[in-house]
Amino acid sequence: MNLSSIVRTSVHAVLIGGLALLFGCAGQVAPSGGPLDTTPPSVIYTEPDTNAVRVNTQTLEIEFDKYVDRRSVEESIFISPYVGALEFDWSGRTVRAAIAETLRAGKTYVVMIGTDVVDLRVPANHLRQGFTLAFSTGDSLDRGVITGRIVDEKPEGIMVYVYGITNINPDTLNPGHTKPDYLMQTGTDGRFTLTHMAFGKYRLIAVRDEYRDLKYDKQIDGYGVWRRDIELGTDHPSIDDIAVRMTKEDTTRPFLSNARALAPRRIIARFGEPIDSLSLSKGNVSIVDTLSGDPAPILYWYLNYSQPSEIGIVTSSSLDSGHTYWVKVQGFTDLAGNSVDTLHAQADFFASGGADTLHPRLTSAIADSMRDVAIGIPLSMTVTKPVIREPMVNAIQLADSLAQPVPAEVRWRGGQEILVMPRTELQQAAWYTLRVCLDSLRDVYGVRAYRDSTLVVRFKTQDLRMTGNIAGVINAATGVQGPFVVTALRIDPAPVVKRRTVVKQGGPFTIDRLPEGRYALEAFQMKDSLGTYQYGLPYPFMPSAPFGVSRDTVKVRARWGVQGVSVTVE
């Protein structure tokens, strides 16, 4: 053999050896090239087989139809009841999971593979829905079934934990310490199915388990609870299509983080989180000179609705320039009802010595000559800074097209928004005039921004003939009593339109004066006077309020009513 032949032979040997090494060590490497793969991975083989009985094994074998990310699989396999830690061994697309604990005799086991499993493509494809494998070490499998859905903006990948409470005091069940007896992970549509459950009493808690530790971590994990505990038995082996809404528990008390003077009579107190506007009338604010101990009289305080973590304070007179003051608060609560932390309810600030040169300005939310102004909604105006309120009450007048006065109430929302609320409903498709005598607009120092000036805004109300309505029925589950809050939310086109009504009991409802568009409907049992939804608590357990959402959106057209809409509240 000549030299060139030897070289060619050596090169061929190296290439063949390299290719063999490449394919022999492929492991998790997915084929590259070709069209984009958007097919989700799926399970094509298991050992034991699903619904197998008299199983005697300590190893599970699962094969996927494509290469998957191994870590995503290992973190997404759960067995109910709990069997301890698993040890994994991989061979291509197949994983074998060794069970450390000996399986109990006559017991049904459920293996769940969650939707966090992904393939090796970029972007990765998730398992479309959770996979369930059930087998029994006895002669038969348990038959209990729970199906449902998570109602949330991001319902995918939420863990549904079910705890057996047949032989325990359910009040002692703490999901922060106890692992579930059964579990499932939601698919892309938020739906879940738990099968092969033993008959008995259960509590269901949905958890956005951030740490994947099979526990509920308060203030870290989102949660959702159902309106009652569940009982499965021979006469009722399944419960179907339960709906759970997600929220996040807030047990942290708000605190006063700092305060600062904007002007000699204007102070801003800032909290660590938004404050509930309803608590302002129950709360109290005081300002004290830290040196003399003298209190500073306060004219009023208000919530800054554009920054609801701030409360504005207006004093009756100017504070002493250069002095340090304490501002103290009490009685305020956050949106979750937590009261202000008494250990962090005061802050100091230096009084401002500079002149407050900003003159107040008034703007109307309704532009002059605007049409289609909604009926039944307050007319809104905004001032650029706090003002003396009393003169403004008589400075605002509303009149019809014949210049006849229309009785209206003037209210303040926060420190800078004025609401004009007609005492009787305005006529549809009619022209009105809103007048404001701007001479009455004075800041807290008495400084006028306008002289001999009047703001005039003409507007035309909505023609109700260009609106539609939705009429339907509330179907309340057995034992669920009213009143119910029914809400129609326009999701297309923008802007968002939200209308709601309250009905005393299950049965007919109507929501009128809806602009054209496509609406989603929901209803829930009202448990407080404010009409806010009650999410319940995981521990100590508090059931959520029954609720329901329409299965389909509703298209509203002008001059037409949509009939026969049904919303089931359960």
Helices and strands as residue ranges (DSSP letters): H 3-24, E 43-47, E 59-64, H 70-74, E 77-80, E 86-91, E 94-99, E 108-113, E 131-136, E 144-151, E 159-164, G 170-172, E 182-185, E 191-197, E 200-208, E 222-225, E 230-232, E 238-245, E 247-248, E 256-263, E 266-271, G 277-279, E 284-289, E 298-303, E 310-315, E 324-330, G 342-344, E 346-350, E 362-364, E 370-373, E 379-383, H 390-395, E 396-400, E 408-413, E 417-422, E 431-437, G 438-440, E 454-461, G 464-466, E 468-476, E 484-492, E 497-503, E 507-514, E 517-525, E 547-549, E 554-556, E 561-569
